[in-house]
Amino acid sequence: MRTSKRLLNANGPYEHGIWVNGNISLENVEEGAGTYLFFKRSFDLVEKISNKLLEIFSYEELTNKTILDIGCYDAWILHQLNLRFNFKRAVGVEPRLKNIQKGEYARIHYGIESKMEIFQGSIDSIGELFPETLFDIVLCLGTIHHVESTPAAITNISKKSSDILFIDSMVIEKPERDASNILRLLNLKDVVYLNSEYEWAIAAFKFESPYFDGSSFKNQIVNVPEQRLIIMALSSLGFKILDVSSPEENFYTKSYQKLRGVKESFVFARKEDAKVTKKENWVEKASVYESTFTFTTVDLEFLRKWITQLNLNDYYDFVLKSGDNKKVRFRSRIFFLYSKKPTVKSWKFLVNRLKISKETLEILTNISRAPIDKILLEIAKRAIKDQNYDVAVLALETILDRDNADWRSFYRSSYLLSIIYSIQNDSVKHQEMIQLLRISNSEWPLNQEVGLDWALANLNT
């Protein structure tokens, strides 16, 4: 018996669950459990997962569900859940062979029967282990903070879930003091943030070796994510967040949390119906973004000032018809000065005093980055609106033929020329512009019908 107990301890540590043959509770192990602190955490996770599952499914329904535990350690939590619900199939994946063996030895030692299937593998290899298999319920507990990338890991994990996903991880706190500086440096200008709140998060990185039992299974740099990063990753993959909590508050004292730096996040998520769109598709946002720069026009008086500034004499006659309205001239001068040198102060003046539209403001803010190409594009858009296709073609083709043309002006010019040539029934030039558009911006979101509707609407006004 002594030898058996010593071998049991040699296969340890059993820090995330205490194996016994029979019913287990906090009360019947508290006195003799050297690892009671960690066991309390594991027991809490079993209770929490069980309760969340029973909020959605009945016991009878759960017996027909499959479950996968990724990073299952010695499979104690998976075993406890399987005892309660007798799943149709219970599978664990663990990268460390010793962790698998310690669970096997403990179950043999205590005479515990188990219907689990345990495989050696990592988050990166689950696709190879189960290439065609999805599981109704997927767990990943205490593992995310031992991998190199939270988003990459959650992407792999989510691919194996057909419905429910539980993730538990140590996390770092949101950087409240430095949030504004980080946000400024992140430069969140991508189209995904168009007309949306800024969603961002950070992770901290550290070295971690395989020396300790609960560390990474290989020597590498690992990340400890912020809770928001876990939620961002899940949301972007089509999961609805059903519950988020901080388990450490239940079983670690505040003094211990401060001493050991313990902060944990438990996330309960469910895959949304394919027909339900939680977030606006980035293609739709790109369409809104490109519509602003492709279809919004600016005042002729504003263009006249830039034409004079850039000596674009070929287009001066086109803007001569701009009115002498003093209000228009004042606004156009303010717009011109801002577009030459945008500042936060002048931006606020345009928004608060002149009530400029956000579309026009976007155009003005970007002109100084490539003035010639961008002003030529604005001239062309006004010319199309006025049915002056000769001026429009001249301006747009000038952009296409310039050395190191501004990329955005180039692909927008290609698109507008394809619209003009379509109206003029010039199929050869139309296809040439389509080809240039596909080469310069293969993700271009606006179709031909949208451009034709815009141009033809101008013809009828």
C-alpha positions as CSV (number, residue, x, y, z in Angstrom):
1,M,0.0,0.0,0.0
2,R,2.9,2.3,0.9
3,T,4.5,1.7,-2.5
4,S,1.2,2.4,-4.2
5,K,0.7,5.7,-2.4
6,R,4.3,6.7,-3.1
7,L,3.8,6.0,-6.8
8,L,0.6,8.0,-6.7
9,N,2.5,11.0,-5.3
10,A,5.3,10.4,-7.7
11,N,2.9,10.8,-10.6
12,G,1.6,14.0,-9.1
13,P,1.0,16.8,-8.4
14,Y,-2.7,16.5,-8.4
15,E,-3.3,20.2,-8.0
16,H,-6.4,20.6,-10.1
17,G,-8.6,17.9,-8.6
18,I,-8.5,15.2,-5.9
19,W,-9.3,11.7,-7.2
20,V,-11.5,9.5,-5.0
21,N,-13.8,6.6,-5.7
22,G,-17.3,7.8,-5.0
23,N,-19.0,11.1,-4.5
24,I,-16.8,14.1,-3.9
25,S,-17.5,17.5,-2.3
26,L,-15.6,20.3,-0.6
27,E,-16.6,19.0,2.8
28,N,-15.3,15.5,2.5
29,V,-11.8,16.4,1.3
30,E,-11.1,19.7,3.0
31,E,-9.2,18.3,6.0
32,G,-6.8,16.0,4.2
33,A,-6.2,17.8,0.9
34,G,-2.8,19.3,0.7
35,T,-3.8,21.0,-2.5
36,Y,-7.2,22.2,-1.2
37,L,-6.8,25.7,-2.6
38,F,-6.6,24.6,-6.2
39,F,-9.1,21.8,-5.7
40,K,-11.6,24.4,-4.6
41,R,-11.1,26.3,-7.8
42,S,-11.6,23.1,-9.9
43,F,-14.7,22.2,-8.0
44,D,-16.0,25.7,-8.5
45,L,-15.5,25.3,-12.3
46,V,-17.3,22.0,-12.3
47,E,-20.3,23.6,-10.5
48,K,-20.3,26.7,-12.7
49,I,-20.1,24.7,-15.9
50,S,-22.8,22.3,-14.8
51,N,-25.1,25.2,-13.8
52,K,-24.6,27.0,-17.1
53,L,-25.3,23.8,-19.1
54,L,-28.5,23.2,-17.1
55,E,-29.7,26.7,-17.9
56,I,-29.9,25.6,-21.6
57,F,-30.3,21.8,-21.6
58,S,-32.0,19.2,-19.5
59,Y,-30.2,16.2,-18.1
60,E,-31.7,14.0,-20.8
61,E,-30.5,16.4,-23.5
62,L,-27.0,16.4,-22.1
63,T,-26.7,12.6,-22.3
64,N,-26.9,13.0,-26.1
65,K,-24.2,15.7,-26.2
66,T,-20.5,15.3,-27.0
67,I,-17.9,17.2,-25.0
68,L,-14.2,18.1,-25.7
69,D,-11.8,19.4,-23.0
70,I,-8.7,21.0,-24.6
71,G,-5.8,21.2,-22.2
72,C,-7.6,18.8,-19.9
73,Y,-4.6,18.2,-17.5
74,D,-5.3,14.9,-15.7
75,A,-9.0,15.0,-16.9
76,W,-10.4,15.4,-13.4
77,I,-12.9,18.2,-14.4
78,L,-13.9,16.3,-17.5
79,H,-14.5,13.1,-15.4
80,Q,-16.6,15.0,-12.9
81,L,-18.8,16.5,-15.6
82,N,-19.1,13.1,-17.3
83,L,-20.2,11.5,-14.0
84,R,-23.0,14.1,-13.7
85,F,-24.3,14.1,-17.3
86,N,-23.1,10.8,-18.8
87,F,-22.3,12.5,-22.2
88,K,-22.7,10.6,-25.4
89,R,-18.9,11.1,-25.8
90,A,-16.3,12.7,-23.5
91,V,-12.9,13.5,-25.0
92,G,-9.9,15.1,-23.5
93,V,-6.8,16.5,-25.2
94,E,-3.6,17.2,-23.2
95,P,-0.1,18.1,-24.5
96,R,1.9,16.7,-21.6
97,L,2.1,13.0,-21.5
98,K,2.8,12.9,-17.8
99,N,-0.5,14.7,-17.1
100,I,-2.3,12.0,-19.0
101,Q,-0.4,9.3,-17.2
102,K,-1.1,10.8,-13.8
103,G,-4.8,10.8,-14.4
104,E,-4.6,7.2,-15.6
105,Y,-2.6,6.1,-12.6
106,A,-5.0,7.8,-10.1
107,R,-8.0,6.2,-11.7
108,I,-6.3,2.8,-11.5
109,H,-5.2,3.4,-7.9
110,Y,-8.7,4.2,-6.7
111,G,-10.4,1.8,-9.0
112,I,-12.3,4.5,-10.8
113,E,-14.1,3.5,-14.0
114,S,-14.1,6.1,-16.7
115,K,-15.7,6.4,-20.1
116,M,-13.4,9.2,-21.3
117,E,-11.1,9.2,-24.3
118,I,-7.8,11.0,-23.7
119,F,-5.5,12.0,-26.5
120,Q,-2.1,13.7,-26.4
121,G,-2.1,16.9,-28.4
122,S,-2.2,20.7,-28.2
123,I,-4.5,23.5,-29.3
124,D,-2.5,23.6,-32.5
125,S,-3.1,19.9,-33.3
126,I,-6.8,19.4,-32.5
127,G,-7.6,20.0,-36.2
128,E,-5.4,17.0,-37.1
129,L,-6.7,14.9,-34.2
130,F,-10.3,15.5,-35.2
131,P,-10.4,16.6,-38.8
132,E,-14.1,15.9,-39.4
133,T,-15.5,15.9,-35.9
134,L,-17.3,18.7,-34.1
135,F,-18.3,18.6,-30.4
136,D,-21.5,20.1,-28.9
137,I,-19.5,21.4,-25.9
138,V,-15.9,22.5,-25.8
139,L,-13.9,23.4,-22.7
140,C,-10.6,25.2,-22.5
141,L,-9.8,25.8,-18.9
142,G,-6.6,27.3,-17.5
143,T,-4.8,26.9,-20.9
144,I,-5.1,30.2,-22.9
145,H,-2.5,31.9,-20.7
146,H,0.1,29.2,-21.6
147,V,0.0,29.8,-25.4
148,E,1.7,32.3,-27.7
149,S,-1.5,34.0,-29.1
150,T,-4.9,34.2,-27.6
151,P,-6.7,35.0,-30.9
152,A,-5.0,32.1,-32.8
153,A,-5.7,29.7,-29.9
154,I,-9.4,30.6,-29.7
155,T,-9.7,30.4,-33.5
156,N,-8.5,26.7,-33.3
157,I,-10.6,25.9,-30.3
158,S,-13.8,27.4,-31.8
159,K,-13.5,25.3,-34.9
160,K,-14.3,22.2,-32.9
161,S,-17.4,23.6,-31.2
162,S,-20.8,23.3,-32.9
163,D,-22.6,25.0,-30.1
164,I,-21.2,25.7,-26.6
165,L,-17.8,27.0,-25.6
166,F,-16.3,27.6,-22.1
167,I,-13.0,29.4,-21.7
168,D,-11.2,30.0,-18.4
169,S,-7.9,31.9,-18.3
170,M,-5.7,34.0,-16.1
171,V,-5.9,37.5,-17.3
172,I,-4.4,41.0,-16.9
173,E,-6.4,44.0,-16.0
174,K,-7.4,46.7,-18.5
175,P,-4.8,49.4,-18.6
176,E,-7.0,52.2,-17.3
177,R,-4.2,54.8,-16.8
178,D,-2.6,54.3,-20.1
179,A,-5.7,53.6,-22.2
180,S,-5.8,56.9,-23.9
181,N,-2.2,56.7,-24.9
182,I,-2.5,53.2,-26.2
183,L,-5.6,54.0,-28.1
184,R,-3.8,56.9,-29.8
185,L,-0.9,54.7,-30.8
186,L,-3.1,51.9,-32.0
187,N,-4.3,54.3,-34.8
188,L,-7.7,52.6,-35.2
189,K,-8.4,53.8,-38.8
190,D,-9.5,50.5,-40.3
191,V,-12.9,50.3,-42.0
192,V,-14.1,47.8,-39.3
193,Y,-14.2,50.8,-36.9
194,L,-16.3,52.9,-39.2
195,N,-19.4,54.2,-37.2
196,S,-18.5,51.8,-34.4
197,E,-17.1,51.9,-30.9
198,Y,-13.4,51.3,-30.7
199,E,-12.9,47.7,-29.6
200,W,-9.4,46.9,-28.6
201,A,-7.5,44.9,-26.0
202,I,-3.9,44.0,-25.0
203,A,-2.0,41.0,-23.8
204,A,1.2,40.7,-21.8
205,F,4.0,38.4,-22.9
206,K,6.5,36.5,-20.8
207,F,8.9,33.6,-21.1
208,E,7.7,30.2,-19.9
209,S,9.5,26.9,-19.7
210,P,8.1,23.4,-19.3
211,Y,9.8,22.9,-16.0
212,F,6.8,23.4,-13.7
213,D,3.9,21.1,-13.9
214,G,1.3,23.7,-14.7
215,S,3.3,25.7,-17.2
216,S,3.6,25.6,-21.0
217,F,4.4,22.2,-22.5
218,K,7.4,23.7,-24.3
219,N,9.9,26.5,-23.8
220,Q,8.3,29.6,-25.5
221,I,7.0,33.1,-25.1
222,V,3.4,33.0,-23.9
223,N,0.7,35.6,-23.6
224,V,-1.5,36.5,-20.7
225,P,-4.6,38.2,-22.3
226,E,-6.9,40.9,-21.1
227,Q,-10.4,39.6,-20.7
228,R,-11.6,41.9,-23.5
229,L,-9.2,40.1,-25.9
230,I,-10.9,36.8,-25.2
231,I,-14.3,38.4,-25.8
232,M,-13.1,40.1,-29.0
233,A,-11.8,36.8,-30.4
234,L,-15.0,34.9,-29.6
235,S,-17.3,37.6,-30.9
236,S,-15.3,37.9,-34.2
237,L,-15.7,34.1,-34.7
238,G,-19.5,34.2,-34.4
239,F,-20.0,33.4,-30.7
240,K,-22.5,35.2,-28.5
241,I,-21.1,35.9,-25.0
242,L,-23.7,34.5,-22.5
243,D,-21.8,35.1,-19.2
244,V,-18.5,36.5,-18.0
245,S,-17.3,36.2,-14.4
246,S,-14.2,36.3,-12.2
247,P,-13.8,32.9,-10.5
248,E,-10.9,34.0,-8.3
249,E,-13.3,36.2,-6.3
250,N,-15.0,33.0,-5.0
251,F,-12.1,31.0,-3.7
252,Y,-9.0,33.3,-3.3
253,T,-8.9,35.9,-0.6
254,K,-8.1,39.4,-1.7
255,S,-4.8,39.3,0.1
256,Y,-3.8,36.1,-1.7
257,Q,-4.9,37.7,-5.0
258,K,-2.5,40.6,-4.4
259,L,0.3,38.3,-3.2
260,R,0.2,35.9,-6.1
261,G,-1.2,38.3,-8.8
262,V,-4.3,36.2,-9.4
263,K,-7.0,37.5,-11.8
264,E,-9.1,35.1,-13.7
265,S,-11.8,35.2,-16.4
266,F,-14.5,32.6,-17.0
267,V,-16.4,33.1,-20.3
268,F,-19.5,31.2,-21.4
269,A,-20.3,31.5,-25.1
270,R,-22.6,30.0,-27.6
271,K,-22.3,29.9,-31.4
272,E,-24.8,32.1,-33.0
273,D,-27.2,31.0,-35.8
274,A,-25.5,31.5,-39.2
275,K,-28.5,33.7,-40.1
276,V,-27.8,36.0,-37.2
277,T,-25.2,38.7,-37.8
278,K,-23.8,40.1,-34.5
279,K,-21.4,42.5,-36.2
280,E,-21.7,44.4,-39.4
281,N,-19.6,42.7,-42.0
282,W,-16.4,44.5,-42.8
283,V,-17.3,44.5,-46.5
284,E,-20.4,46.5,-45.8
285,K,-18.3,49.0,-43.8
286,A,-15.8,49.2,-46.7
287,S,-18.7,49.9,-49.0
288,V,-19.7,52.9,-46.8
289,Y,-16.1,54.1,-46.6
290,E,-15.5,53.9,-50.3
291,S,-18.9,55.5,-51.1
292,T,-17.9,58.5,-49.1
293,F,-14.7,59.1,-51.2
294,T,-16.2,58.0,-54.5
295,F,-19.6,59.6,-54.6
296,T,-19.5,62.7,-52.2
297,T,-18.6,65.9,-54.0
298,V,-17.2,69.2,-52.8
299,D,-18.0,72.8,-53.7
300,L,-16.6,74.2,-57.0
301,E,-15.4,77.3,-55.2
302,F,-13.3,75.1,-53.0
303,L,-11.9,73.3,-56.0
304,R,-11.1,76.6,-57.7
305,K,-8.8,77.5,-54.8
306,W,-6.9,74.2,-55.0
307,I,-6.7,74.5,-58.8
308,T,-5.1,77.8,-58.5
309,Q,-2.8,76.6,-55.7
310,L,-1.6,73.6,-57.8
311,N,-1.6,75.3,-61.2
312,L,-4.0,72.9,-62.7
313,N,-4.9,75.3,-65.5
314,D,-6.5,72.7,-67.7
315,Y,-9.4,72.6,-65.3
316,Y,-9.9,76.3,-64.5
317,D,-12.6,76.9,-67.0
318,F,-14.6,74.1,-65.5
319,V,-14.9,75.8,-62.1
320,L,-15.5,79.4,-63.4
321,K,-19.2,78.9,-63.0
322,S,-18.9,78.7,-59.3
323,G,-21.1,81.4,-57.7
324,D,-20.1,84.6,-56.0
325,N,-22.2,83.9,-52.9
326,K,-20.2,85.4,-49.9
327,K,-21.3,82.6,-47.6
328,V,-20.1,80.0,-50.1
329,R,-16.8,81.8,-50.5
330,F,-16.2,82.0,-46.8
331,R,-17.0,78.3,-46.2
332,S,-14.8,77.3,-49.1
333,R,-11.9,79.4,-47.8
334,I,-12.2,77.8,-44.4
335,F,-12.4,74.3,-46.1
336,F,-9.4,75.1,-48.2
337,L,-7.2,76.3,-45.2
338,Y,-8.2,73.2,-43.2
339,S,-7.5,70.8,-46.1
340,K,-4.0,72.3,-46.5
341,K,-3.1,71.8,-42.9
342,P,-5.7,69.8,-40.8
343,T,-5.5,70.4,-37.0
344,V,-7.7,69.3,-34.1
345,K,-8.7,72.9,-33.4
346,S,-9.8,73.6,-37.0
347,W,-11.6,70.2,-37.1
348,K,-13.7,71.2,-34.1
349,F,-14.5,74.5,-35.7
350,L,-15.7,72.8,-38.9
351,V,-17.8,70.3,-36.9
352,N,-19.3,72.6,-34.3
353,R,-19.6,76.0,-36.1
354,L,-20.0,75.2,-39.8
355,K,-21.8,71.9,-39.3
356,I,-19.8,70.2,-42.0
357,S,-21.0,66.7,-43.0
358,K,-18.7,63.8,-41.8
359,E,-18.3,62.7,-45.4
360,T,-17.0,66.1,-46.6
361,L,-14.8,66.3,-43.5
362,E,-13.2,62.9,-44.3
363,I,-12.4,64.1,-47.8
364,L,-10.9,67.4,-46.7
365,T,-8.8,65.8,-44.0
366,N,-7.2,63.5,-46.5
367,I,-6.4,65.9,-49.3
368,S,-3.0,67.1,-47.9
369,R,-1.6,63.5,-48.2
370,A,-1.6,63.6,-52.0
371,P,-3.1,67.0,-53.1
372,I,-2.7,66.7,-56.9
373,D,-4.2,63.2,-57.2
374,K,-7.0,63.8,-54.7
375,I,-8.0,67.2,-56.2
376,L,-8.1,65.7,-59.7
377,L,-10.4,63.0,-58.3
378,E,-12.7,65.6,-56.8
379,I,-12.7,67.5,-60.1
380,A,-13.7,64.3,-61.9
381,K,-16.5,63.6,-59.5
382,R,-18.0,67.1,-60.0
383,A,-17.6,66.7,-63.7
384,I,-19.5,63.5,-63.7
385,K,-22.2,65.1,-61.7
386,D,-22.4,67.9,-64.3
387,Q,-22.3,65.4,-67.2
388,N,-19.0,66.8,-68.4
389,Y,-17.3,63.4,-69.2
390,D,-14.5,65.0,-71.2
391,V,-13.2,66.8,-68.1
392,A,-13.8,63.8,-65.9
393,V,-11.9,61.4,-68.2
394,L,-9.0,63.9,-68.5
395,A,-8.7,64.2,-64.7
396,L,-9.1,60.5,-64.0
397,E,-6.7,59.4,-66.7
398,T,-4.1,61.9,-65.5
399,I,-4.2,60.2,-62.2
400,L,-3.7,56.8,-63.8
401,D,-0.6,58.0,-65.7
402,R,1.1,59.9,-62.9
403,D,4.4,58.5,-61.5
404,N,3.8,57.0,-58.1
405,A,0.1,57.9,-58.2
406,D,-1.8,57.9,-54.9
407,W,-3.1,54.3,-54.5
408,R,-6.5,55.1,-53.3
409,S,-7.0,57.8,-55.9
410,F,-5.8,55.3,-58.6
411,Y,-8.3,52.5,-57.8
412,R,-11.2,55.0,-57.3
413,S,-10.3,56.6,-60.7
414,S,-10.3,53.1,-62.3
415,Y,-13.7,52.5,-60.9
416,L,-15.2,55.8,-62.0
417,L,-13.7,55.4,-65.5
418,S,-15.3,52.0,-65.7
419,I,-18.6,53.6,-65.0
420,I,-18.1,56.4,-67.6
421,Y,-17.1,53.9,-70.3
422,S,-20.1,51.7,-69.4
423,I,-22.4,54.7,-69.9
424,Q,-20.7,55.4,-73.2
425,N,-20.9,51.8,-74.3
426,D,-17.2,51.5,-74.7
427,S,-16.8,47.8,-73.6
428,V,-13.0,47.7,-74.4
429,K,-12.1,50.6,-72.2
430,H,-14.6,49.5,-69.6
431,Q,-12.9,46.1,-69.3
432,E,-9.5,47.7,-69.2
433,M,-10.6,49.8,-66.2
434,I,-12.1,46.8,-64.5
435,Q,-8.8,44.9,-64.8
436,L,-6.9,47.8,-63.4
437,L,-9.3,48.0,-60.5
438,R,-9.0,44.3,-59.7
439,I,-5.2,44.6,-59.8
440,S,-5.0,47.7,-57.6
441,N,-7.7,46.7,-55.1
442,S,-8.9,43.1,-55.3
443,E,-11.2,43.8,-52.3
444,W,-13.0,46.7,-53.9
445,P,-16.5,46.5,-52.4
446,L,-18.7,48.6,-54.8
447,N,-20.3,46.9,-57.7
448,Q,-21.0,48.5,-61.1
449,E,-24.8,48.9,-60.4
450,V,-24.1,51.2,-57.5
451,G,-21.8,53.5,-59.6
452,L,-24.2,53.5,-62.5
453,D,-27.2,54.5,-60.2
454,W,-25.1,57.3,-58.8
455,A,-24.0,58.6,-62.3
456,L,-27.4,58.2,-64.0
457,A,-29.2,59.8,-61.0
458,N,-27.0,62.9,-61.7
459,L,-27.9,62.7,-65.4
460,N,-31.6,63.0,-64.5
461,T,-31.2,66.0,-62.1
